[in-house]
Amino acid sequence: MAQDDALTINDNNSNPVPRYNDNDTAEPLIEKGNVGIRSTKLRWFVLALACLTNIGSFYSFDIPGALQNGIEDKLHIDDDAFAYVYSLYSLPNIILPFFGGIIVDKLGIRIALGVFAFILIIGQGIVTLGAYQLSYGVILAGRVVFGLGGECLSVAQSSVIAKWFMGKELSLALGASLCVARLGSSANSVLSTSIYSWTNQTLWIPFMVGLVLCAGSWVAGLILGGIDVKADKQEGTGKEGSGEGETISLKDLKSFKLIYYLLLFNCFFLYGAFFGLNNNLNKIMQVRFGFTNQQAGFCIPIVYICSAVITPLFGKFTDAKGKRVFWMLLASGLFFIDHLVIAFLPDTKQGNPNWAMLAVLLGVGLFYATYAAIFWPCIPLVVRANMTGTAYGVVCSLQNLMLTIIPLALGAIAKGTSTFHSGYFWTEILLAVIVGIGIIITTWMYFLDIKTGGVLNKPGTSRAKSSAKMSSFSKH
């Protein structure tokens, strides 16, 4: 397929992509009177539904981290064994999101939303059963099934948001999505620990709450699908996923530019470091810094509240002002410092919390809020419109490769160095090194973006113009 086709195609989800004049300074050619419901206020209701489709996934994913001490005590396992609760979630997602992205592009967003959200219900149901039976094996099996749907659902959700908001509102929309998802994570951090305490440390009840939320997310996805059907019919673009128009093949991956792959590996390291810390944060705060389980549960949401408040606002800011890679560099530098501070902060005894950790949590939250607002909207800016789902899928696949490796490595390091800072000094040094690699990649990406037209550093309204310039580079 010719590179220049990227500016004139329809995406495979039947969403018309504006056609531009031959000179890249021209405005989009939009026919007067041809404004569909995707351009009305209904799109904000669609965004709300898209956000709700992911809230059950995010809430349920983090339940084990909030209850780590309780799970280890009741199941008689150590940190090494607990790491598999997260690694086995990520293991199938080394491959599945890539194919999930192709499913989104070929069969359609609506099918993907329904199928992947229902898989989450099954997986969380098995985890809840395992918690009820206090069976480590059943919990692991449930996490594998849960993983089959979780990341693929995120691919579908990101694709549907890009379908309704491609243009100057994309960063705002994706930022709002992450805001709501992280509110789910924040709620889990508070509610799971509190419910566990209120129910006399009954392990399965917090997991049941996650199951109910997954069911609600599935219903939201079905409603969203119905609205999307109406939008497609109004536009007369045919049945979603019908196979009409362009097809996707593995050979099309060669059309991705180098800057996409730099974004890919940037995510690989920086998100790996974030979730590597996040998965153990509750226990680190207890065993190193003197917080009780409930105190840690109430403090950790600082990370997610920052994300919930700042991500959509910062998304709107970068839509208007650009400078995405510059802000990504600053956020990564802050995150690097956060890991070093955690590594070198002095330990305190239980019941005497080191409140300096609150400043660290705020720093981690600022990184995550800024990075999330920047990274995900960058993907549609550097790939063809009909490859958006596949591009998101590749990102999630590589991300989960890191998320499979990181928990196992951190668990082994913590166990092998448990007499020094409870084993969590060298884990933080490793995470700081990982962030450092991400910073190097971000710097490379900054200069490459300047060379190839500056698509990532320009405001959202300049996206099409910058994309046109990028299409003239064959190997960048």
C-alpha positions as a Markdown table, in Angstrom:
| # | Residue | x | y | z |
|---|---|---|---|---|
| 1 | Met | 0.0 | 0.0 | 0.0 |
| 2 | Ala | 1.3 | 3.5 | -0.8 |
| 3 | Gln | 2.4 | 5.6 | 2.1 |
| 4 | Asp | 0.3 | 8.6 | 0.9 |
| 5 | Asp | -2.9 | 6.5 | 1.2 |
| 6 | Ala | -2.8 | 7.3 | 4.9 |
| 7 | Leu | -4.4 | 10.6 | 4.3 |
| 8 | Thr | -7.3 | 9.5 | 2.2 |
| 9 | Ile | -8.5 | 6.1 | 3.5 |
| 10 | Asn | -11.4 | 5.1 | 5.7 |
| 11 | Asp | -10.5 | 3.2 | 8.8 |
| 12 | Asn | -11.7 | -0.3 | 9.1 |
| 13 | Asn | -14.3 | 0.7 | 11.7 |
| 14 | Ser | -16.2 | 2.6 | 9.0 |
| 15 | Asn | -15.1 | 6.0 | 10.5 |
| 16 | Pro | -14.5 | 8.5 | 7.6 |
| 17 | Val | -11.1 | 10.1 | 7.8 |
| 18 | Pro | -11.1 | 13.7 | 6.5 |
| 19 | Arg | -9.4 | 14.1 | 3.1 |
| 20 | Tyr | -6.9 | 16.9 | 2.7 |
| 21 | Asn | -5.8 | 18.9 | -0.3 |
| 22 | Asp | -2.5 | 18.1 | -2.0 |
| 23 | Asn | -0.7 | 20.9 | -0.2 |
| 24 | Asp | -0.3 | 20.1 | 3.4 |
| 25 | Thr | -1.3 | 23.5 | 4.6 |
| 26 | Ala | -4.8 | 23.2 | 3.5 |
| 27 | Glu | -7.8 | 22.8 | 5.7 |
| 28 | Pro | -9.9 | 19.5 | 5.7 |
| 29 | Leu | -12.4 | 19.4 | 2.9 |
| 30 | Ile | -15.7 | 18.9 | 4.8 |
| 31 | Glu | -19.0 | 18.9 | 2.9 |
| 32 | Lys | -21.5 | 21.4 | 4.4 |
| 33 | Gly | -24.5 | 19.8 | 6.0 |
| 34 | Asn | -22.8 | 16.4 | 6.4 |
| 35 | Val | -22.4 | 16.5 | 10.2 |
| 36 | Gly | -23.3 | 13.2 | 11.9 |
| 37 | Ile | -24.1 | 12.4 | 15.5 |
| 38 | Arg | -20.3 | 11.9 | 16.2 |
| 39 | Ser | -20.1 | 15.7 | 16.0 |
| 40 | Thr | -23.0 | 16.4 | 18.4 |
| 41 | Lys | -23.0 | 16.4 | 22.2 |
| 42 | Leu | -23.9 | 12.8 | 22.2 |
| 43 | Arg | -20.2 | 12.1 | 21.8 |
| 44 | Trp | -19.7 | 13.0 | 25.5 |
| 45 | Phe | -22.2 | 10.4 | 26.5 |
| 46 | Val | -20.4 | 7.9 | 24.3 |
| 47 | Leu | -17.1 | 8.9 | 26.1 |
| 48 | Ala | -18.8 | 8.3 | 29.5 |
| 49 | Leu | -19.9 | 4.8 | 28.3 |
| 50 | Ala | -16.4 | 4.1 | 27.0 |
| 51 | Cys | -14.9 | 5.1 | 30.3 |
| 52 | Leu | -17.3 | 2.8 | 32.2 |
| 53 | Thr | -16.4 | -0.2 | 30.0 |
| 54 | Asn | -12.9 | -0.1 | 31.5 |
| 55 | Ile | -13.6 | 0.7 | 35.2 |
| 56 | Gly | -14.4 | -2.9 | 36.2 |
| 57 | Ser | -11.1 | -4.1 | 34.6 |
| 58 | Phe | -9.0 | -1.5 | 36.4 |
| 59 | Tyr | -10.7 | -2.0 | 39.8 |
| 60 | Ser | -10.4 | -5.7 | 39.7 |
| 61 | Phe | -6.8 | -5.8 | 38.3 |
| 62 | Asp | -5.5 | -4.0 | 41.4 |
| 63 | Ile | -7.5 | -6.0 | 44.1 |
| 64 | Pro | -4.6 | -8.4 | 44.8 |
| 65 | Gly | -2.1 | -5.5 | 45.3 |
| 66 | Ala | -4.4 | -3.9 | 47.9 |
| 67 | Leu | -4.8 | -7.2 | 49.7 |
| 68 | Gln | -1.2 | -8.5 | 49.3 |
| 69 | Asn | -0.5 | -9.2 | 53.0 |
| 70 | Gly | -3.9 | -10.9 | 53.5 |
| 71 | Ile | -3.5 | -13.0 | 50.4 |
| 72 | Glu | 0.0 | -14.1 | 51.4 |
| 73 | Asp | -1.1 | -14.9 | 55.0 |
| 74 | Lys | -4.3 | -16.8 | 54.1 |
| 75 | Leu | -2.8 | -18.7 | 51.2 |
| 76 | His | 0.6 | -19.3 | 52.9 |
| 77 | Ile | 2.6 | -17.9 | 50.1 |
| 78 | Asp | 5.6 | -15.5 | 49.9 |
| 79 | Asp | 6.4 | -12.5 | 47.7 |
| 80 | Asp | 7.9 | -14.7 | 45.0 |
| 81 | Ala | 4.7 | -16.7 | 44.7 |
| 82 | Phe | 2.5 | -13.6 | 44.9 |
| 83 | Ala | 4.3 | -12.1 | 41.9 |
| 84 | Tyr | 2.7 | -14.8 | 39.7 |
| 85 | Val | -0.7 | -13.3 | 40.4 |
| 86 | Tyr | 0.4 | -10.4 | 38.2 |
| 87 | Ser | 2.8 | -12.1 | 35.9 |
| 88 | Leu | 0.2 | -14.7 | 34.8 |
| 89 | Tyr | -2.2 | -11.9 | 34.1 |
| 90 | Ser | 0.4 | -10.4 | 31.8 |
| 91 | Leu | 1.7 | -13.6 | 30.2 |
| 92 | Pro | -1.1 | -14.2 | 27.7 |
| 93 | Asn | -1.1 | -10.5 | 26.9 |
| 94 | Ile | 2.4 | -10.6 | 25.4 |
| 95 | Ile | 0.6 | -12.0 | 22.3 |
| 96 | Leu | -3.2 | -11.5 | 22.7 |
| 97 | Pro | -3.5 | -7.7 | 22.4 |
| 98 | Phe | -1.7 | -7.7 | 19.1 |
| 99 | Phe | -4.4 | -10.1 | 17.7 |
| 100 | Gly | -7.0 | -8.2 | 19.7 |
| 101 | Gly | -6.0 | -5.1 | 17.8 |
| 102 | Ile | -6.4 | -7.0 | 14.5 |
| 103 | Ile | -9.8 | -8.2 | 15.7 |
| 104 | Val | -10.8 | -4.6 | 16.4 |
| 105 | Asp | -9.6 | -3.5 | 13.0 |
| 106 | Lys | -11.1 | -6.4 | 11.0 |
| 107 | Leu | -14.2 | -7.5 | 12.9 |
| 108 | Gly | -15.1 | -4.2 | 14.5 |
| 109 | Ile | -15.0 | -2.4 | 17.8 |
| 110 | Arg | -18.5 | -3.5 | 18.9 |
| 111 | Ile | -17.8 | -7.2 | 18.7 |
| 112 | Ala | -14.5 | -6.7 | 20.5 |
| 113 | Leu | -16.0 | -4.7 | 23.4 |
| 114 | Gly | -18.7 | -7.2 | 24.0 |
| 115 | Val | -16.5 | -10.3 | 23.8 |
| 116 | Phe | -13.5 | -9.0 | 25.8 |
| 117 | Ala | -15.7 | -7.5 | 28.5 |
| 118 | Phe | -17.6 | -10.8 | 29.0 |
| 119 | Ile | -14.2 | -12.6 | 29.3 |
| 120 | Leu | -13.4 | -10.3 | 32.2 |
| 121 | Ile | -16.6 | -11.4 | 34.0 |
| 122 | Ile | -15.6 | -15.1 | 33.6 |
| 123 | Gly | -12.0 | -14.4 | 34.8 |
| 124 | Gln | -13.0 | -12.4 | 37.8 |
| 125 | Gly | -15.6 | -15.0 | 38.7 |
| 126 | Ile | -13.0 | -17.7 | 38.8 |
| 127 | Val | -10.7 | -15.4 | 40.9 |
| 128 | Thr | -13.5 | -14.8 | 43.3 |
| 129 | Leu | -14.2 | -18.6 | 43.6 |
| 130 | Gly | -10.5 | -19.1 | 44.3 |
| 131 | Ala | -10.6 | -16.5 | 47.0 |
| 132 | Tyr | -13.6 | -18.2 | 48.5 |
| 133 | Gln | -11.9 | -21.6 | 48.5 |
| 134 | Leu | -8.6 | -20.1 | 49.5 |
| 135 | Ser | -7.1 | -21.8 | 46.5 |
| 136 | Tyr | -3.9 | -20.3 | 45.1 |
| 137 | Gly | -4.2 | -22.4 | 42.0 |
| 138 | Val | -7.8 | -21.4 | 41.2 |
| 139 | Ile | -6.8 | -17.7 | 41.7 |
| 140 | Leu | -4.0 | -18.0 | 39.3 |
| 141 | Ala | -6.2 | -19.7 | 36.7 |
| 142 | Gly | -8.7 | -16.9 | 37.1 |
| 143 | Arg | -6.1 | -14.3 | 36.6 |
| 144 | Val | -5.0 | -15.9 | 33.3 |
| 145 | Val | -8.6 | -15.8 | 32.0 |
| 146 | Phe | -9.0 | -12.3 | 33.3 |
| 147 | Gly | -5.8 | -11.4 | 31.4 |
| 148 | Leu | -7.3 | -12.7 | 28.2 |
| 149 | Gly | -9.9 | -9.9 | 28.2 |
| 150 | Gly | -8.3 | -7.1 | 30.2 |
| 151 | Glu | -5.7 | -5.7 | 27.8 |
| 152 | Cys | -7.7 | -6.5 | 24.6 |
| 153 | Leu | -10.6 | -4.6 | 26.1 |
| 154 | Ser | -8.3 | -1.6 | 26.6 |
| 155 | Val | -7.3 | -1.8 | 22.9 |
| 156 | Ala | -11.0 | -1.8 | 21.8 |
| 157 | Gln | -11.8 | 1.0 | 24.2 |
| 158 | Ser | -9.0 | 3.2 | 22.9 |
| 159 | Ser | -10.0 | 2.5 | 19.4 |
| 160 | Val | -13.6 | 3.5 | 19.9 |
| 161 | Ile | -12.5 | 6.8 | 21.5 |
| 162 | Ala | -10.2 | 7.5 | 18.6 |
| 163 | Lys | -13.1 | 6.8 | 16.3 |
| 164 | Trp | -15.4 | 9.4 | 17.9 |
| 165 | Phe | -12.8 | 12.0 | 18.9 |
| 166 | Met | -10.0 | 11.9 | 16.3 |
| 167 | Gly | -8.7 | 15.5 | 16.1 |
| 168 | Lys | -8.2 | 18.3 | 18.5 |
| 169 | Glu | -10.2 | 16.6 | 21.3 |
| 170 | Leu | -8.4 | 13.2 | 21.2 |
| 171 | Ser | -6.0 | 13.8 | 24.1 |
| 172 | Leu | -8.8 | 15.2 | 26.3 |
| 173 | Ala | -11.0 | 12.2 | 25.5 |
| 174 | Leu | -8.3 | 9.6 | 26.2 |
| 175 | Gly | -7.2 | 11.5 | 29.3 |
| 176 | Ala | -10.8 | 11.5 | 30.6 |
| 177 | Ser | -10.9 | 7.7 | 30.0 |
| 178 | Leu | -7.7 | 7.2 | 32.0 |
| 179 | Cys | -9.1 | 9.5 | 34.7 |
| 180 | Val | -12.2 | 7.3 | 35.2 |
| 181 | Ala | -10.2 | 4.1 | 35.0 |
| 182 | Arg | -7.8 | 5.3 | 37.7 |
| 183 | Leu | -10.7 | 6.4 | 39.8 |
| 184 | Gly | -11.6 | 2.7 | 39.7 |
| 185 | Ser | -8.0 | 1.9 | 40.9 |
| 186 | Ser | -8.3 | 4.5 | 43.7 |
| 187 | Ala | -11.6 | 3.2 | 44.8 |
| 188 | Asn | -10.2 | -0.3 | 45.0 |
| 189 | Ser | -7.2 | 0.8 | 47.1 |
| 190 | Val | -9.6 | 2.3 | 49.7 |
| 191 | Leu | -12.6 | -0.1 | 49.4 |
| 192 | Ser | -10.8 | -3.4 | 49.1 |
| 193 | Thr | -8.8 | -2.9 | 52.3 |
| 194 | Ser | -11.8 | -1.5 | 54.1 |
| 195 | Ile | -14.2 | -4.3 | 53.1 |
| 196 | Tyr | -11.5 | -6.8 | 54.0 |
| 197 | Ser | -11.4 | -5.3 | 57.5 |
| 198 | Trp | -15.2 | -4.8 | 57.9 |
| 199 | Thr | -15.9 | -8.4 | 57.0 |
| 200 | Asn | -13.4 | -9.9 | 59.5 |
| 201 | Gln | -10.8 | -10.5 | 56.8 |
| 202 | Thr | -13.1 | -12.5 | 54.6 |
| 203 | Leu | -11.0 | -12.6 | 51.4 |
| 204 | Trp | -13.6 | -13.4 | 48.7 |
| 205 | Ile | -15.9 | -10.4 | 49.3 |
| 206 | Pro | -13.6 | -7.7 | 48.0 |
| 207 | Phe | -13.2 | -9.8 | 44.8 |
| 208 | Met | -17.0 | -10.1 | 44.5 |
| 209 | Val | -17.3 | -6.3 | 44.4 |
| 210 | Gly | -14.9 | -6.4 | 41.4 |
| 211 | Leu | -17.0 | -9.1 | 39.7 |
| 212 | Val | -20.1 | -6.8 | 40.0 |
| 213 | Leu | -18.3 | -3.9 | 38.5 |
| 214 | Cys | -17.0 | -6.1 | 35.6 |
| 215 | Ala | -20.7 | -7.0 | 34.8 |
| 216 | Gly | -21.6 | -3.3 | 34.9 |
| 217 | Ser | -18.8 | -2.5 | 32.4 |
| 218 | Trp | -20.1 | -5.2 | 30.0 |
| 219 | Val | -23.5 | -3.6 | 30.0 |
| 220 | Ala | -22.0 | -0.2 | 29.3 |
| 221 | Gly | -20.1 | -1.7 | 26.4 |
| 222 | Leu | -23.3 | -3.1 | 24.9 |
| 223 | Ile | -25.1 | 0.2 | 25.1 |
| 224 | Leu | -22.1 | 1.9 | 23.5 |
| 225 | Gly | -22.2 | -0.6 | 20.7 |
| 226 | Gly | -25.8 | 0.2 | 20.0 |
| 227 | Ile | -25.1 | 3.9 | 19.7 |
| 228 | Asp | -22.1 | 3.2 | 17.4 |
| 229 | Val | -24.4 | 1.2 | 15.1 |
| 230 | Lys | -26.7 | 4.2 | 14.8 |
| 231 | Ala | -23.8 | 6.4 | 14.0 |
| 232 | Asp | -22.5 | 4.1 | 11.2 |
| 233 | Lys | -26.0 | 3.8 | 9.7 |
| 234 | Gln | -26.4 | 7.6 | 9.7 |
| 235 | Glu | -23.1 | 8.0 | 7.9 |
| 236 | Gly | -24.0 | 5.3 | 5.4 |
| 237 | Thr | -20.6 | 3.6 | 5.9 |
| 238 | Gly | -21.8 | 0.1 | 5.9 |
| 239 | Lys | -21.6 | -2.7 | 8.4 |
| 240 | Glu | -18.7 | -2.5 | 10.8 |
| 241 | Gly | -16.1 | -5.2 | 10.3 |
| 242 | Ser | -17.7 | -6.4 | 7.1 |
| 243 | Gly | -14.3 | -6.7 | 5.4 |
| 244 | Glu | -15.2 | -3.9 | 2.9 |
| 245 | Gly | -12.3 | -1.6 | 2.0 |
| 246 | Glu | -8.8 | -2.2 | 3.0 |
| 247 | Thr | -7.6 | -5.3 | 4.7 |
| 248 | Ile | -5.0 | -5.7 | 7.4 |
| 249 | Ser | -2.1 | -8.1 | 7.2 |
| 250 | Leu | 1.1 | -8.6 | 9.1 |
| 251 | Lys | 3.1 | -7.1 | 6.3 |
| 252 | Asp | 1.4 | -3.8 | 7.0 |
| 253 | Leu | 3.4 | -3.6 | 10.2 |
| 254 | Lys | 6.3 | -2.5 | 8.0 |
| 255 | Ser | 4.5 | 0.7 | 7.4 |
| 256 | Phe | 5.0 | 1.8 | 11.0 |
| 257 | Lys | 7.7 | 4.5 | 11.2 |
| 258 | Leu | 10.6 | 4.4 | 13.5 |
| 259 | Ile | 9.0 | 7.0 | 15.7 |
| 260 | Tyr | 6.2 | 4.6 | 16.5 |
| 261 | Tyr | 8.6 | 2.0 | 17.6 |
| 262 | Leu | 10.4 | 4.5 | 19.8 |
| 263 | Leu | 7.0 | 5.2 | 21.4 |
| 264 | Leu | 6.5 | 1.5 | 21.8 |
| 265 | Phe | 9.8 | 0.9 | 23.7 |
| 266 | Asn | 9.3 | 4.1 | 25.7 |
| 267 | Cys | 6.1 | 2.6 | 27.0 |
| 268 | Phe | 7.8 | -0.7 | 27.5 |
| 269 | Phe | 10.2 | 0.7 | 30.0 |
| 270 | Leu | 8.3 | 3.6 | 31.7 |
| 271 | Tyr | 5.0 | 1.7 | 32.2 |
| 272 | Gly | 7.0 | -1.3 | 33.3 |
| 273 | Ala | 8.6 | 0.7 | 36.0 |
| 274 | Phe | 5.3 | 2.3 | 37.0 |
| 275 | Phe | 3.4 | -1.0 | 37.4 |
| 276 | Gly | 6.5 | -2.7 | 38.9 |
| 277 | Leu | 6.3 | -0.2 | 41.7 |
| 278 | Asn | 2.5 | -0.1 | 41.9 |
| 279 | Asn | 2.2 | -3.8 | 42.4 |
| 280 | Asn | 4.3 | -3.8 | 45.5 |
| 281 | Leu | 3.5 | -0.3 | 46.8 |
| 282 | Asn | 1.1 | -1.3 | 49.5 |
| 283 | Lys | 3.5 | -3.7 | 51.1 |
| 284 | Ile | 6.5 | -1.4 | 50.7 |
| 285 | Met | 4.6 | 1.3 | 52.7 |
| 286 | Gln | 3.9 | -1.3 | 55.4 |
| 287 | Val | 7.1 | -3.2 | 55.8 |
| 288 | Arg | 9.6 | -0.3 | 55.2 |
| 289 | Phe | 7.8 | 2.9 | 56.1 |
| 290 | Gly | 5.6 | 2.0 | 59.0 |
| 291 | Phe | 2.1 | 2.3 | 57.5 |
| 292 | Thr | -0.8 | 0.0 | 58.5 |
| 293 | Asn | -2.7 | -1.8 | 55.8 |
| 294 | Gln | -5.6 | 0.7 | 56.0 |
| 295 | Gln | -3.3 | 3.7 | 56.2 |
| 296 | Ala | -1.5 | 2.5 | 53.0 |
| 297 | Gly | -4.8 | 1.9 | 51.4 |
| 298 | Phe | -6.0 | 5.4 | 52.0 |
| 299 | Cys | -2.7 | 7.0 | 51.0 |
| 300 | Ile | -1.9 | 5.2 | 47.7 |
| 301 | Pro | -5.0 | 6.7 | 45.9 |
| 302 | Ile | -2.9 | 10.0 | 45.9 |
| 303 | Val | -1.3 | 8.5 | 42.8 |
| 304 | Tyr | -4.6 | 7.9 | 41.1 |
| 305 | Ile | -6.3 | 11.0 | 42.2 |
| 306 | Cys | -3.5 | 13.0 | 40.6 |
| 307 | Ser | -4.1 | 11.0 | 37.4 |
| 308 | Ala | -7.9 | 11.5 | 37.7 |
| 309 | Val | -7.7 | 15.3 | 38.1 |
| 310 | Ile | -4.7 | 16.2 | 36.0 |
| 311 | Thr | -4.8 | 13.7 | 33.0 |
| 312 | Pro | -7.8 | 15.1 | 31.2 |
| 313 | Leu | -6.7 | 18.7 | 31.9 |
| 314 | Phe | -3.2 | 18.1 | 30.7 |
| 315 | Gly | -4.6 | 16.2 | 27.7 |
| 316 | Lys | -6.6 | 19.4 | 26.8 |
| 317 | Phe | -3.5 | 21.5 | 27.3 |
| 318 | Thr | -1.4 | 19.4 | 25.0 |
| 319 | Asp | -4.2 | 19.3 | 22.4 |
| 320 | Ala | -4.0 | 23.1 | 22.4 |
| 321 | Lys | -0.3 | 23.7 | 22.9 |
| 322 | Gly | 1.5 | 20.6 | 21.8 |
| 323 | Lys | 5.1 | 20.0 | 23.1 |
| 324 | Arg | 4.2 | 16.4 | 24.0 |
| 325 | Val | 7.7 | 14.9 | 24.0 |
| 326 | Phe | 9.1 | 17.8 | 26.0 |
| 327 | Trp | 6.6 | 17.2 | 28.8 |
| 328 | Met | 7.2 | 13.4 | 28.5 |
| 329 | Leu | 10.9 | 14.0 | 29.2 |
| 330 | Leu | 10.1 | 16.2 | 32.3 |
| 331 | Ala | 7.7 | 13.6 | 33.7 |
| 332 | Ser | 10.1 | 10.8 | 33.2 |
| 333 | Gly | 12.9 | 12.7 | 35.0 |
| 334 | Leu | 10.5 | 13.2 | 38.0 |
| 335 | Phe | 9.7 | 9.5 | 38.0 |
| 336 | Phe | 13.4 | 8.7 | 38.0 |
| 337 | Ile | 13.9 | 10.8 | 41.1 |
| 338 | Asp | 10.8 | 9.2 | 42.8 |
| 339 | His | 12.4 | 5.7 | 42.6 |
| 340 | Leu | 15.7 | 7.0 | 44.0 |
| 341 | Val | 13.9 | 8.7 | 46.9 |
| 342 | Ile | 12.1 | 5.5 | 47.8 |
| 343 | Ala | 15.3 | 3.5 | 47.6 |
| 344 | Phe | 17.2 | 5.8 | 50.0 |
| 345 | Leu | 14.4 | 6.9 | 52.5 |
| 346 | Pro | 15.1 | 5.5 | 56.0 |
| 347 | Asp | 13.0 | 2.7 | 57.2 |
| 348 | Thr | 10.5 | 3.3 | 60.1 |
| 349 | Lys | 8.8 | 1.0 | 62.6 |
| 350 | Gln | 5.2 | -0.1 | 62.3 |
| 351 | Gly | 2.9 | 2.5 | 63.7 |
| 352 | Asn | 5.3 | 5.3 | 63.0 |
| 353 | Pro | 4.7 | 6.2 | 59.4 |
| 354 | Asn | 7.3 | 8.0 | 57.3 |
| 355 | Trp | 5.0 | 10.7 | 56.0 |
| 356 | Ala | 7.6 | 11.8 | 53.4 |
| 357 | Met | 6.2 | 9.0 | 51.3 |
| 358 | Leu | 3.2 | 11.2 | 50.6 |
| 359 | Ala | 5.4 | 13.6 | 48.7 |
| 360 | Val | 6.8 | 10.5 | 46.7 |
| 361 | Leu | 3.2 | 9.3 | 46.0 |
| 362 | Leu | 2.4 | 12.8 | 44.7 |
| 363 | Gly | 5.5 | 12.7 | 42.4 |
| 364 | Val | 4.5 | 9.3 | 41.1 |
| 365 | Gly | 1.0 | 10.5 | 40.5 |
| 366 | Leu | 2.2 | 13.6 | 38.6 |
| 367 | Phe | 4.4 | 11.4 | 36.4 |
| 368 | Tyr | 1.5 | 9.0 | 35.6 |
| 369 | Ala | -1.0 | 11.8 | 35.0 |
| 370 | Thr | 1.3 | 13.6 | 32.6 |
| 371 | Tyr | 2.6 | 10.5 | 30.8 |
| 372 | Ala | -0.8 | 8.9 | 30.4 |
| 373 | Ala | -2.2 | 12.2 | 28.9 |
| 374 | Ile | 0.6 | 12.3 | 26.4 |
| 375 | Phe | 1.5 | 8.8 | 25.4 |
| 376 | Trp | -1.8 | 7.2 | 24.3 |
| 377 | Pro | -3.0 | 10.1 | 22.1 |
| 378 | Cys | 0.4 | 9.9 | 20.3 |
| 379 | Ile | -0.3 | 6.5 | 18.7 |
| 380 | Pro | -3.1 | 7.6 | 16.3 |
| 381 | Leu | -0.8 | 10.6 | 15.3 |
| 382 | Val | 1.9 | 8.3 | 13.8 |
| 383 | Val | 0.0 | 5.4 | 12.2 |
| 384 | Arg | -2.6 | 5.1 | 9.4 |
| 385 | Ala | -6.2 | 5.4 | 10.6 |
| 386 | Asn | -7.1 | 1.8 | 9.6 |
| 387 | Met | -4.2 | 0.5 | 11.7 |
| 388 | Thr | -5.0 | 2.2 | 15.0 |
| 389 | Gly | -6.3 | -0.9 | 16.7 |
| 390 | Thr | -3.3 | -3.0 | 15.6 |
| 391 | Ala | -1.0 | -0.2 | 16.7 |
| 392 | Tyr | -2.6 | -0.1 | 20.2 |
| 393 | Gly | -2.5 | -3.9 | 20.3 |
| 394 | Val | 1.3 | -4.1 | 19.6 |
| 395 | Val | 1.9 | -1.5 | 22.3 |
| 396 | Cys | -0.1 | -3.6 | 24.8 |
| 397 | Ser | 1.6 | -6.8 | 23.8 |
| 398 | Leu | 5.1 | -5.4 | 24.4 |
| 399 | Gln | 4.0 | -3.7 | 27.5 |
| 400 | Asn | 2.8 | -7.0 | 28.9 |
| 401 | Leu | 6.0 | -8.7 | 28.1 |
| 402 | Met | 7.7 | -6.2 | 30.5 |
| 403 | Leu | 4.9 | -6.7 | 33.0 |
| 404 | Thr | 5.4 | -10.4 | 32.9 |
| 405 | Ile | 9.2 | -10.1 | 33.5 |
| 406 | Ile | 9.2 | -7.2 | 36.0 |
| 407 | Pro | 7.2 | -8.8 | 38.8 |
| 408 | Leu | 9.2 | -12.0 | 38.7 |
| 409 | Ala | 12.5 | -10.1 | 38.7 |
| 410 | Leu | 11.4 | -7.8 | 41.6 |
| 411 | Gly | 10.1 | -10.7 | 43.6 |
| 412 | Ala | 13.3 | -12.6 | 43.2 |
| 413 | Ile | 15.4 | -9.6 | 44.1 |
| 414 | Ala | 13.3 | -8.7 | 47.2 |
| 415 | Lys | 13.5 | -12.3 | 48.4 |
| 416 | Gly | 17.3 | -12.5 | 47.8 |
| 417 | Thr | 18.0 | -9.2 | 49.6 |
| 418 | Ser | 15.3 | -9.3 | 52.3 |
| 419 | Thr | 17.7 | -8.5 | 55.1 |
| 420 | Phe | 18.5 | -5.0 | 53.6 |
| 421 | His | 15.6 | -2.5 | 53.6 |
| 422 | Ser | 13.2 | -5.5 | 53.6 |
| 423 | Gly | 14.5 | -6.4 | 50.1 |
| 424 | Tyr | 13.1 | -3.3 | 48.5 |
| 425 | Phe | 16.2 | -1.2 | 48.1 |
| 426 | Trp | 17.6 | -3.0 | 45.1 |
| 427 | Thr | 14.2 | -3.4 | 43.5 |
| 428 | Glu | 13.9 | 0.4 | 43.4 |
| 429 | Ile | 17.4 | 0.8 | 42.0 |
| 430 | Leu | 16.4 | -1.6 | 39.2 |
| 431 | Leu | 13.3 | 0.4 | 38.5 |
| 432 | Ala | 15.3 | 3.6 | 38.4 |
| 433 | Val | 17.6 | 2.1 | 35.8 |
| 434 | Ile | 14.6 | 1.0 | 33.7 |
| 435 | Val | 13.2 | 4.6 | 33.9 |
| 436 | Gly | 16.7 | 5.9 | 32.8 |
| 437 | Ile | 16.5 | 3.7 | 29.7 |
| 438 | Gly | 13.1 | 5.2 | 29.0 |
| 439 | Ile | 14.5 | 8.7 | 29.3 |
| 440 | Ile | 17.2 | 7.9 | 26.7 |
| 441 | Ile | 14.6 | 6.6 | 24.3 |
| 442 | Thr | 12.4 | 9.7 | 24.9 |
| 443 | Thr | 15.4 | 12.0 | 24.1 |
| 444 | Trp | 16.0 | 10.1 | 20.8 |
| 445 | Met | 12.3 | 10.5 | 20.0 |
| 446 | Tyr | 12.4 | 14.2 | 20.7 |
| 447 | Phe | 15.1 | 14.9 | 18.1 |
| 448 | Leu | 13.6 | 12.4 | 15.6 |
| 449 | Asp | 10.2 | 14.1 | 15.8 |
| 450 | Ile | 11.8 | 17.5 | 15.0 |
| 451 | Lys | 13.5 | 15.9 | 11.9 |
| 452 | Thr | 10.3 | 14.3 | 10.7 |
| 453 | Gly | 7.9 | 17.3 | 10.9 |
| 454 | Gly | 7.2 | 17.6 | 14.6 |
| 455 | Val | 3.9 | 15.7 | 14.5 |
| 456 | Leu | 4.1 | 14.9 | 18.3 |
| 457 | Asn | 5.0 | 18.3 | 19.4 |
| 458 | Lys | 2.4 | 20.3 | 17.5 |
| 459 | Pro | -1.1 | 21.1 | 18.8 |
| 460 | Gly | -3.9 | 18.7 | 18.0 |
| 461 | Thr | -5.3 | 21.0 | 15.3 |
| 462 | Ser | -2.0 | 20.6 | 13.4 |
| 463 | Arg | -2.2 | 16.8 | 13.4 |
| 464 | Ala | -3.2 | 16.3 | 9.8 |
| 465 | Lys | -0.7 | 18.8 | 8.5 |
| 466 | Ser | 2.2 | 17.2 | 10.4 |
| 467 | Ser | 1.1 | 13.7 | 9.4 |
| 468 | Ala | 1.3 | 14.7 | 5.8 |
| 469 | Lys | 4.9 | 15.8 | 6.3 |
| 470 | Met | 5.8 | 12.6 | 8.1 |
| 471 | Ser | 4.5 | 10.5 | 5.2 |
| 472 | Ser | 7.3 | 11.7 | 3.1 |
| 473 | Phe | 9.9 | 9.8 | 5.2 |
| 474 | Ser | 10.2 | 6.1 | 4.5 |
| 475 | Lys | 12.5 | 4.9 | 7.4 |
| 476 | His | 11.9 | 7.3 | 10.2 |
